[in-house]
């Protein structure tokens, strides 16, 4: 029976491990391309001074022949490392440094390309600042752009965190734009998701009410922001982009306008009594401290921290989502009001349904 590429790689890697070669084969899931991994010396232009874990692209197909060639290459490189004879020039004769262009030059080109494909608006500027520039500004922009430099930057972030995923995404996009293979950065992404915020960390309804009451000495805008996020499940920056005309007329309906992350949508409270309890019709809009959604969101986060709210603003939004499950709001409706696709909403929150939630939903359908 013919072995799968995954099985063959696993067997040959065990032989490399038994032989203490120090280099292994890597077959990235979903890609028909082979890499070697090991603790190699830093490449030219790298800020690193000591050998560290790196990946080498082989440009070999992930078939039986390619894997066997990769196995021999791994043994050859392992021998060179042991004897102190390893040289990158031998294995990367065509290593691209793009005429030694700096990171700063590549970032400028990438930004121009990014906004060449989309209009620069507060929404797109927020995405650029939060998803890309926040990462690129940590780089030494005078360094030559190499995959080694980008990998080192990714490794500077904490594993299995949202920050690590953001670093790998942004650095991978820059690598791809510059013609470098982003696969080693993809490998470093790790595991992170909304599961990192568990329901037990979210405030219960009683804790939400207590949290608002504890803000009695806080500015009106902090209390109003807290109450609106708790009652309506909106994002922090969306507090600055609300259509409150119907709401001020006595309706519970609030609209998020179209200049936010997910465009215009209708939102409604799950606990209607909170509108009165939290005095939400006494509008106290926060003063914006910036034009971008990121800056506006930071304004709310800073207010929560200063007035000792025991959880970040987004926990109120997540709590709204879990509450929607427990009261039986249809997933497609909840997703629409939160500004998510149904797929994202279900992936993010449905796993938080308890057995009691499932039983209540079942009883609502069949009665009894």
N, C-alpha and C positions, 0 to 999 in steps of 0.2 A: 504493500500500500504506500502510495506516494505521501511523503511528509509535507505538511503545510509550512510556509515560510516561517511562521511564528514558532512552530515546533523545532524546526532546524536551527533557528537562531538561538532558542533556549538551550538546545543540546550543545551547540558549539560554544556558547558563552560559559556553560558549566566546565567545558574542557579548558577554556582560557582561564577560568577562575582556579581550577585545580592546578594549573601550571603556573599560577601566580604571574600571569603576563602583565596585568595592570591595565589592559585595554579590552573593552568589550564592544560587541556589535549592538547597534540600536536600530530597531525597525519601528518607526513612528506609526501608531495606529492610523489607518485610513490613507497612508501614503505608500507608494511603491518605490521607496528610495531608502538607501542604507546609509548609516552613519557609524563612526567609531567614537567611543567616549573613553576618556581617561584623564589622569592628572598630567597635563602637558605644560611645558614652559610657556610663559606669556608671549604673544605674538608681537611683532614690531608695532610700535605706537600704542601698546596697551599700557594703562596706568598701573597694572599689576607688576610686581617684582618677583613673585615666587610662583612655582608651578601650581596650577589649580585645575579643577574639573572643567573640561571643555568638550565640545562635540566637533567632529570633523566630517564634512560632507564628502562622500565617496563618488557620487554620480554613478552608482551601480544600481541596477534593477534588483528588486527584492524577489529574485527567483533562485533556484538551486545553484546555478553557476555564479551569480553575483554574490550570494552569501558565502560560498566557498572562497571566492577571491577576497572578500572582506575578512574572512577568518585568517587567511595568510597575511594580509596587510596588518591585521591586529598583532599577530605574532612578530612580524618584522618591526613594527613600531615599538612593541614592548621590549624587544631586544635592544633597540637603540636607546630607549629610555634607561634601561638597566646599565648600559655601558657609557651613558652620558654622551652619546653621539647623535641624539635626536636634533634635527634641524627642520624648522617649518618650511624652509625653502625647498627641501626635498619632496615634501608632501603637498605643498601648495605653490607650485611654480607659477600659477596664474592667479594667486590671491589678489582679489580686487581691493584696492584702496582708493579707486576713483580719482586718480591724479592727486592723491593726498589731500583731498578736499576735507575741510573741517566739519565737525558736527554742526557748528553754527551755520555754515553755508547750506548743508543739507536740510536743516530744519527750516531755514528761510524758503528754500525751494518747495519743501513739502507743504508749508503753510500756504504758499501761493497756489499750489496745486489744489489744496483742500478747499480754499475759498474760490478757486476757479470753477469748481464743480457745484457750488451752492452759494446763494446770496448770503452776505455777511449781515446777520440780524442778531438781536440780543440772544435769541435761542441758539443759533449756530455758534455764536461767540462763546456762549456758556459751555457748549459741548467741547469746543476747541480748548478753552482754558482748563476745564475740569478733567477731560479725558486725555489730552495730549500735552499742552504746555506745562501743566503741573508736573509732568514727568520730565519733559525736555529741559526744564530750567534747573534740574538737579545735575545735569551733565556738565562736564568741563568742555565748553563749546569750542575751545581752541584745539582739542584733540582731534586727530584724524578719525574719521568714521570707520570703524571696523566692527565685525560681529563680536569680537572679544570685548571691546569697550561696552557694547550694548548689553552683553551677557553679564558683565561685572556690575553694571548699573541695576539690572534686574535682581541680581543676588543680594543687593544692598537692602532690599525690601523684605519684610517679614513673610516667611512661607505661609501658604494657605490662608491668605488674607485678601480682602478686596483690593488693597494697595498693590499686592504682588500681581494680581490679575490685571489691574490697570497698567502697571509698569510693563508687563509682558505684551499686552495689547498695543500700547502706544509705541514701544520700542520695536515690536514686530512689524508694525505698520511702516515705521521709518526704515527699517532694514529692507523690507520688501520694496519700498519706493526707491531705495538706493541700489537695488539689484543684488542684495545679500539674501542668503537663505534664512528665513525666520524660524525654521523648525526648532533649533536649540532653545529659542525663547518660548516657543509653544510648550516645550517639555517642562519648563520651569513654572508654568501657570499654577499648578497645584490644585487643591480642592477648596472651593469657597462658594457659598450660596446663601440664600436667605435662611437656610437651616442654622446658620451661625447665630441668628437671633431666635431663640426658642420661645415658645409661648409663655413658659414660666418666667421669662425675663420681662415680659410685657405687662403693663399695668392693667389690673382688673378694673371693672367699671367703678367699684367703690374706691379704688386707688386713684383713678382719674378724678373723681369728684373731690377726694381729699387733696390731691395735687393742686386743683384749681383753688380750693379754699385756702391752701397754704400760701397762695400768691396775693393775699389780701393787701399787702403793703407794696406790691410790685406796681410798676407803671401800668396804666390801662391797656397799653398796646401789648404788653406781655400777657396779661390775663385774657385779652380778647384773642390773641394769636393761639394761645394754649386751647381755649375753648373751641375755636373754629376747627383746629386740626383734630381735636378729640371728637367733635360732633360730626364732621364732614369727611375726615380721612384724607384731606388734601396735603400736598407737599408744602414744605415751608415757603419756598419762593412763590407759590401760587397765591399766598395771602395778598400779594401785591397786584394780582391780576384777576380780581373778582368782579363780576357784574352783580351788584346787590340791589338792583332796582326792584325786582319782584320781592326779594327778602324784606326790604324796608316797607313794602306795601302790605306785609302781613303773611306772605307765603313762606314756606320753609325752603323754597327752591333757591339755589345759588348756582351761578354759572361761572366756570373757569373760562377766561377769555382765551383767544387763539394765539397769544404771544408767549405761551408757556411750553413746557417740554412736549406735551402730547396734544396740544390744540384745544379747541373749545369743547366743553362738555357740561352736562348737568350733574349736580351732586345734591344729595339729600341726606338728612341725618337719620341714623338708625335709632337713636334715642331722642325723640322729638322734645321731651321735657328738658333736655340739655340746652336747647335754644333759650328757654326762659331762665333756667337755673344759672347758666353761664353768662346771662345778660348780653347775648350776642347781637341783639338789635341796637345796642349802644355801641355803634361802630367806633373802633379805636384803631385805625390803620397804622401799622408801623411806618416810621420814616425810612425811606429807602436809602441805603448807604452805598449804592452802586447801581449801574445800569444792567449788569448781567444777573442771570438767575442764580449763579453761584454766590455772588456777593450778597444778594437778597436772602438766600438761604442761610448764609453765615450770620447775618444780622439776627435771625431768629435763634440760631444755635447759641450765639453769644448771650442773648437775653436769657435763655434757659439756664445757661451755666452761671451767669451772674446772680440770678435769683434762686439758685440751688434746686432747680427741678431735678429730681433723681434719675432722669432718663433723658436721652436725646429726643428732639422733636419727631424724628421718624418712628419712634416707638409708638406714638399716638396713631400714626397712620397704619402701622402694622396691626395695632390693637383693633382698629376699625375693621380691617380685613378679616381678622379672626372672629370678631363680633358678627360680621355679615354671615359667616359660615354658621354660627351658632343660632342665629335667628332665622336661618333658612332662606336668606336672599339668594335668588338664582345666580349662579356663577357668572353668567354672561352679563347680568345687570350690574353685579358688583364690580366686575372687571371694567365695564364701560364707565362707571362712576369714578373708579380709581385712575382711569386713563391708561389701562393696560389692554393688551390683546388677551383673549381668553386663554390662549396657550401659556403665556407668561404668568397670568394670574393663577391658573391651576398649578403650574409648576412651583410657584412661590408659596402658595398658601394652603392648597387642598391637603397637603401632607400633615397639616396641623389639626385636622379634624379628629376629634376623640371618638371613642366608641359611643359615648353618650350622645355626641353630635349626630352620629350616623343613625342611632336608634330614634332620636327625635325627628330627623328628616324622614325616616321610614314611616313613623306613625302619622306624620302630617299627610303623607301620600295615601296610606291605606285606611286611615282613621282608627279610632279606638284608643 
